[in-house]
């Protein structure tokens, strides 16, 4: 007895492969574009940028 019902021998991975590859290509492209924008002159000093150089306050002793 199966809780999922009757099994059908339908191919799943083979028809889905182009969509998986396209998704990976799009994710790589978006990541490259985000990295390029974070390192550009326009956004280099933006405080929201995780790669921005932070100025440490001087110690007062």
C-alpha positions in Angstrom: 0.0 0.0 0.0 1.4 3.4 -1.0 0.4 6.7 0.6 1.3 8.7 -2.5 -0.9 6.8 -4.9 0.0 4.9 -8.0 3.5 5.4 -9.4 3.8 6.5 -13.0 7.1 6.0 -14.9 7.2 9.6 -16.1 10.5 11.3 -16.7 11.0 14.3 -14.4 14.6 15.3 -14.4 15.1 15.2 -18.2 12.4 17.7 -19.1 13.2 19.9 -16.1 17.0 20.2 -16.9 16.8 23.2 -19.3 14.9 25.2 -16.6 17.4 24.3 -14.0 20.3 25.3 -16.2 18.6 28.6 -17.1 17.9 29.4 -13.5 21.6 28.8 -12.6 22.7 31.0 -15.5 20.4 33.8 -14.4 21.5 33.5 -10.7 25.2 33.7 -11.8 24.4 36.8 -14.0 22.5 38.6 -11.2 25.3 37.9 -8.7 28.0 39.2 -11.2 25.9 42.3 -11.8 25.5 43.0 -8.1 29.2 42.5 -7.4 30.0 44.9 -10.3 27.6 47.5 -8.9 28.9 47.2 -5.3 32.5 47.8 -6.5 31.5 50.7 -8.9 32.4 54.4 -8.0 28.8 55.3 -7.6 28.1 52.9 -4.8 31.5 52.4 -3.3 31.0 54.8 -0.4 27.3 54.0 0.2 26.8 53.0 3.9 24.4 50.2 2.8 27.2 48.6 0.8 28.7 45.6 2.7 32.0 46.2 1.0 32.1 49.9 1.9 35.1 51.1 3.9 33.9 52.1 7.4 35.7 54.9 9.2 36.5 53.8 12.8 36.2 56.5 15.4 39.4 57.6 17.2 40.0 56.3 20.6 39.9 58.9 23.4 42.3 57.9 26.2 
